[in-house]
Structures are given as structure tokens and as C-alpha cells.
Amino acid sequence: MSRTFEELVAEADAVSVAGWDFSWLAGRATEERPSWGYQRLMSDRLAAVSAALDLQTGGGEVLAGAAKLPPAMVATESWPPNAAKATRLLHPLGAVVVRVPDEPPLPFADAAFDLVTSRHPVTVWWSEIARVLRPGGEYVAQHIGPATVFELTEYFLGPQPEARLKRRPELEEADARAAGLDVVDLRSERLRMEFFDIGAVVYFLRKVIWTVPGFTVERYRDRLRELDEEIRAEGVFVAHSARTLVVARKPG
């Protein structure tokens, strides 16, 4: 017998959403990965520098997957549960975790790092990235692209025409150049996502909070019930994520 709407929602509403480990969704949702392999790109560069900064590290899971960290490795995070998780994960690897707000200024000296990385930053402060990079240093990041998972966003919030225009790669390139960085690689891909039950949707919306800002189960229970019926009828809810690879260099 299939599980009820109430059972699925209650389970997904109770589980911890700290960090950026999405293993809870195994068998319940899927997402294509970008062709460039961000983890490998980041890992290769970390192994070749002496000082690096990972911005908005989440629970530290991506950074912890690097084969070798540089002698001076710093990660920042703003959300207390994530910062605590990142500290437990990264300190044994020799990385220092600093809890900072997701706004400038960064608490680091000018030209402190050879490399700055970030995977899915909520905000990007280009002037601060440029400031803390040494001449010749690089910013290597995977950003969330335009209209990512908007099938879910608009299911709950209705049409979002202005929001669809944000995070376009050409705008990010212009912002990077305005901060004095040279953009040496810029790629964007749109990738298929599938949700196989309503619990997966609830978990995702609780974890990726900018998809439907202010989401709670109680606030959207009626709409969740309608989506549950659709998933049971169709077998899947399909959405698409957008990802942008950015490699920018500070002139040396």
C-alpha cells in the first residue's frame, strides 16, 4: 500500500535539513549534473595553491570532497546549523570555518588568497572577491542560473516574470568585470530534475529556501495536496535547474 499524503509530508517536515547533503532524496528525486564537473575543477585548483577561501560552504560537504586542501584553507558560512556542521567536518581536515553574514565586508585582508571558490552562493559580492584575491588569483564557482526550479516556484507563487530575468550569465559577467576581474570561462546548462513523491518536494523546499521564500507545510498544505495528486497520477513532477560555471581571474 502506498504511503498517504499526511505520512509523506510529516516525515519530510520533521527531518533535518542542515548542510548540503541531499542523500535523503535518494530514490525519491533526481537531478542531472553539469557536464563540467565542478568538484573536480575545484579539487584540481585547491591542490595547486597555498591559500584558498570557500565562500558560503554550507555544511562543508563539497569542500571536504577535495583530494587535497592547501596549507591555508578557510571556509565561510552564515547559517548557524550549517556552520556547526561544517566545523565538525572540515576542522579535522585542517580547514578553518568562519561564521560571517552573507554580505560585505569579508573579514579578511586584501590579497589574502590565491583562490576563492563557491558552489551555489546565495549572493555574490564581486568587489569583495576581487579584494581578497591576490593578483593572478582566480575565482572558480558554480552559480545557480536563471529561473532555476521555477516550475516549483511558480506552482506555489504564480508567474514570476521579473525573477526569471535574474542570475543571467551575461549579467554576472558584467558584474565581475566591473569589479576588475577578467572572466576566462563562462558556461551555463539547464538540467532535468524529477520528484517522485510529495515528501521529496517538501524536503527540497525546506532545504533550498529561496525556491519558495517563506515556505512552510501549513502555509501551503492545500497546494501541496493538489501537487501530491498530480504526482500520484503522473508518477513524477519534472522541473529544471540552471547552473553556471564562472572562472574569473584578477589581473596580475
Secondary structure, DSSP 8 states (H G I E B T S, - for coil): ----HHHHHHHHHHS---SS--GGGTTTEEE---TT-HHHHHHHHHTT-SEEEESS-TTSHHHHT-S---SEEEEEE-SHHHHHHHHHHHGGGTEEEEE--SSS--SS-TT-EEEEEEES-S---HHHHHHHEEEEEEEEEEEE-TTTTHHHHHHHH---TTGGGTT-HHHHHHHHHHTT-EEEEEEEEEEEEEE-SHHHHHHHHHHSTTSSTT--TTTTHHHHHHHHHHHHHHS-EEEEEEEEEEEEE---
